[in-house]
């Protein structure tokens, strides 16, 4: 398995720039938002990438995200769907 590389998409324009990112990087960027907000990962992949040492929310619906983070996650999810990515 390749090491996970998390890139910051915050300064990139919408979809066209995201299209250049492989599924693993999109997954990492999306889940980094949740990790920073305190999500407790359940999958081995999530735990291996982000750990659960500082987690506070077991249900992803309870994770408090800013409007900016919600928009970022939504854009990444759309790009993952366009690219045929699967978790």
MIROFI-205412 format. One record per residue: x, y, z of N, C-alpha, C in turn; residue in one letter. Coordinates in steps of 0.02 Angstrom, whole numbers, plus 32768, in hexadecimal, padded with zeros to 4 digits. Layout:
XYZXYZXYZA ...
! end
This chain:
802A7FC58000800080008000802C803E8000X 801B806E7FD6804180AC7FD2803480D8800FX 8065810080248058812D805C802581618048X 7FFB817580767FC881A6806A7FE781EB806AX 7FDA821080357FF28255802F7FB582818030X 7FB282AF80607F7982DC80667F8F8320804EX 7F6B8338801C7F79837980007F4383A98014X 7F5383E780197F20841A802A7F0084337FEAX 7EBE842B7FE77E9984437FAD7E7984867FBAX 7E8484A27FF47E6284E080087E6E85197FD7X 7EA8851C7FBA7EB885557F8F7EAB85467F45X 7E93850B7F367E8884F87EF17E41850A7EDAX 7E38851A7E9A7DF585257E817DCD84E47E82X 7D8E84E87E747D6184AE7E787D7484757E49X 7D4784507E327D4E84107E107D8984067DE0X 7D9884337DB27DCE84247D847E1084147DA7X 7E2184377DDC7E5F84287E007E5983E67E25X 7E1F83D87E417E1683997E657E1C835D7E38X 7E0A83657DF97E0A832D7DCA7E50830F7DC3X 7E8483367DD17EC8831E7DCA7EDE82F27E05X 7EB782F17E3A7ECB82CB7E757EB282837E72X 7EDD82537E817EC7820D7E847E9682017EBDX 7E7181CB7EB87E3F81BA7EEB7E5C81B77F31X 7E97819C7F3A7EB581977F7D7EC081DC7F9BX 7ED5820B7F737EE1824E7F8C7EA082737F9CX 7E6D82687F727E2B82857F817E1082687FC2X 7E1682277FCB7E00820680097E2582248044X 7E66822C803E7E8E824880757E7A828F8086X 7E7082B780537E5E82FD805F7E188302807FX 7DE982DB80677DA682DC80847DA782C680CCX 7DC9829080DA7DCB8277811E7DF782A0814DX 7E2682C581327E4E82F3815B7E2283298179X 7DF0833F81547DC18371816E7D9D835481ABX 7D85831681A57D6382F681DD7D9282E88217X 7DCE82D382097DFF82C6823F7E0D83058266X 7E17833C82447E26837C82657DEC83938290X 7DAF837E827E7D73839282A47D63836182DCX 7D8A832B82E27D8182FD831A7D5B82BD830DX 7D5682A982CE7D32826A82BE7D5A822D82D5X 7D3881FB82F07D5681BC83047D4E818A82CBX 7D84817A82AA7D82814D82707D7481058286X 7D4F80E2825C7D3C809D826A7D61806B823FX 7D77808082037D99805281D67DE4805081E5X 7E02801981D57E4B801281DE7E70804781B6X 7E578055817A7E778086814F7E7680CB8171X 7E3D80DF818B7E36812081AC7E60812581EAX 7E5F80EF82127E8580EF82507ED080F08241X 7EE580CB820F7F2C80CA81FC7F43810E81E3X 7F19813081BE7F2C817081A17F2981AA81D3X 7EF781A982007EEB81E3822B7EEC81D48275X 7EE5819482877EE1818282CE7EA1819B82EDX 7E978189832C7E5C819F83507E6C81BD8394X 7EAB81D0839D7EC181E983DF7E9A822783F6X 7E8A825383C87E68829183DB7E1F829383C3X 7E03825983B47DBF825883997D8B826583D0X 7D53828283BB7D1C829283EA7CD8827E83CFX 7CD18270838E7C90826383707C90821F834CX 7C6681F283637C6181AF83457C3481AF8307X 7C0581DC83057BD781E182CC7BEB821B82A1X 7BF8820E82627C10824282357BDE827B822FX 7B9E826D823A7B6B82A182377B7082D38271X 7B9382BF82A67B9B82EA82E07BD9831782DCX 7C03830B82AB7C42833182A57C3283798292X 7C4683A982BB7C3783EF82AB7C6784098275X 7C4B8419823B7C73843482057C5C847B81F5X 7C8C84A581E57C7B84E981CF7C5B84E48189X 7C3C851A81757C1F851D81317C55851280FCX 7C90852D81097CC7852580DA7CDC84DB80D5X 7CE284BA810F7CF58473810F7CBF844880EFX 7C80845880FC7C48843380DC7C4C84398090X 7C58847580797C5E848080317C99845A8014X 7CD0845B80377D0D843780217CFF83EC801CX 7CE083D080507CD0838880507CA083798017X 7C6D83A2800D7C3C83967FD87C5E83967F94X 7C8C83C47F887CAF83C77F497CDB838A7F3FX 7CFC83747F737D2683387F6E7CFB82FB7F60X 7CC282F57F827C9482BD7F777C7C82BC7F2FX 7C6B82F67F147C5582FA7ECD7C8D82E27E9FX 7CCB82F87EAD7D0282E47E827D1182997E89X 7D0B827F7EC67D1482377ECF7CE082117EA5X 7CA382287EA47C6E82087E7D7C7E820C7E32X 7C9482477E1C7CA6824F7DD47CDF82217DC1X 7D0E82167DEF7D4981EC7DE17D3C81A27DEDX 7D0081917E067CF1814B7E147D1681307E50X 7D27815C7E7F7D4B81477EBB7D1C81227EEAX 7D3980F37F0E7D1480CE7F427D3E80CD7F80X 7D1D80D17FBA7D4180CE7FFB7D64808F8004X 
! end
